[in-house]
Amino acid sequence: MITRHGITFSTVKHAVDDLGWSPDASDPISIPTDDDLLIEVPPGEYVFEGSGSKHGPVDGTLRRWGIRGLGKTPADVVFRSDGPSTRFINSSFDSEDILVENLAFDNGDSWTGGDIGNALRARDGIEVHDVDHLGRSGAEPFCRWSLMPLIGEPDGEGTIERWRKTGPSIFVGHGSSDGGGGVFNAHEGTLHFRECVVANQGGDGGLYTGKHPGSIVFERCEFDTNDMAVIRSAAGSELHDCEVVMDWENAHPENLLASELPDDVREAYNARRRPFGDSNKDGPIEEDVPTGINGVYFSSAQFGKSGGGIYRCEVEIRSVHSSRGQAGITINNSDGALDIHDTTVHVDVDGIPPIWCRDPANQRLSRHKTPAEPWGIDLRNVAVTGSGDCDGGAAVVLENRHGSRLAGVEVDMPNARADIDVDGSRDVVRTDGGEDSGGDNITDTAMRDLTINGTGTPEATYRVEVDGELEHGDDSNPAAGDAVEGPVATGTIRWTGTDSYRFSGDVVRAEATGEAEILVDGEVLALPYTLDERPGGDEDGGDSGDESGNDGGGDSADGSDDGGDSSAELEALAGQVATLTADVASHDEQLSEHEAALGNHSERLDEVESDTSRLQALREKLAGVFTRE
């Protein structure tokens, strides 16, 4: 029995000694998928039979199943297809506890086959650690999503740690290539991506991870020069301490635009594509153009989510491969309120602004969902720089983002028309005293002083709530128990000590247990203190029943004042909600399975249509021969 990353296996098999695998790639391997099985693989190169489809040698329901390389590095244990593009792991939605650790998948050096995909679907417990994905990535129909994880249970979790895929790739348009990886509709839990590196991915980008009801947290990841979006996520998810760079001039030297394909590669693709049609997989591949430029792209599309955001990240657009694009950070119309904190955005190319938060009242696509209000963007300590012209507009654009708050936003874009354009947004508050570029819609609000003084007693605790921004003061030295959580400050004051804070707006409530003075701008409050009329206090409290609990990272505090239901009624409602939730989960799983089956049928239909076209061409040639005779 062995436990790895929280998964316990009752059986451990040595791949060579117990299973008879060939570590020199001389024979295709056969992979058991028994429950409670960990396969340990010694250094070597292992080949498996490529199916040419979305199925693979590890297929079906996996429960407490894992595969782990025994080398010093992931590259010591390498898996390759014997030719056709295929999946290696294709787990069903009923799987649970899957481990992939310390090994590499190699697509090889062909642009027309050998791509390997891994569809890791489970109710709970996906663990991917120290995995490299090597080799070239082609376009449709030869590509595969390199990594496609999902957690099906809302309280389930998975971890993707130190997964690396760095290209090269063919850069074609949206839908013409699977990109590096994706997380899609059936994901309802939480996935943690830590210290991953994804670079030089064409088509649908580095990671396509926004369209689902679940949550994703990226921590200390690097994303570099990926098409469509260097990283694509959505509201309800978070990026922390990530580096996001688009720099085509310094990208992988073997990256190819579709117009640059060698003749034999171009002919191989066009033989599999319909000459005419309205999909991105039709027509001559050499006419396919890349999707365009986004650094960070947030789009929850049909899910219309809010919450989460971008924290302590660096986003740079240095050089590009396409004139098409949106922004260094693009927040799609489908996404509501979220944060951009402690982040730098640098854009040196023309045609795109550093930050563009699009209008939620005007959805770009009919199937996209308008998010619940509020739609405000909270920008704090954001530096925006570069030599780009921002497409003739402002460096920071907030369209219809009512109630946005800006604190510590510094813009140095000499070629931009303006620093900030609020574009129809109401009640935008800027609390740093910086220059306004958005007209009458931005209100400058000076920060106010909040001071808590001890009165000589051994100890007093306090709690203060404001209706604006709140932070520790410059001369404050917070003790271990002193904290700022959103608009609330709590702490302990001893003897004649002093705690200081800065805030905007008004103090809503203030109280102390023990003896302490609470002062606002030097004036002592009478404790306990409650603001009699709280401006705007009811505007954002009506959506608590719709959004909380589904977006994995948003606040749900606006449902706390509705106390008109009895406990019996609430219990009955909770039972109905639980039943409906179970029904929806069941239908979602069935829908996901139907979607997967439809994908397989569509792929096969494409192949049949391609074969039919070739047979028709052959028939016409034969008819010509017989006519001449």
NORSUL-V342175 format. One record per helix or strand of 3 or more residues. SS is the DSSP state (a for helix, b for strand). FROM is the first residue (numbers start at 1). TO is the last residue. Records with the same first field share a line. If there is no record, write none. Layout:
# NORSUL-V342175
SS=FROM-TO + FROM-TO
This chain:
# NORSUL-V342175
b=2-4 + 7-9 + 11-14 + 37-41 + 44-48 + 58-60 + 63-69 + 77-81 + 86-91 + 96-106 + 116-122 + 126-134 + 147-151 + 157-165 + 169-171 + 190-194 + 197-199 + 215-219 + 222-224 + 231-233 + 238-240 + 243-247 + 293-298 + 309-311 + 314-319 + 325-331 + 338-347 + 353-357 + 377-385 + 394-398 + 405-412 + 418-421 + 428-430 + 442-444 + 448-454 + 457-466 + 470-472 + 483-485 + 488-495 + 498-503 + 507-513 + 516-520
a=74-76 + 248-250 + 258-260 + 263-270 + 285-287 + 301-303 + 390-392 + 439-441 + 544-547 + 557-559 + 567-628
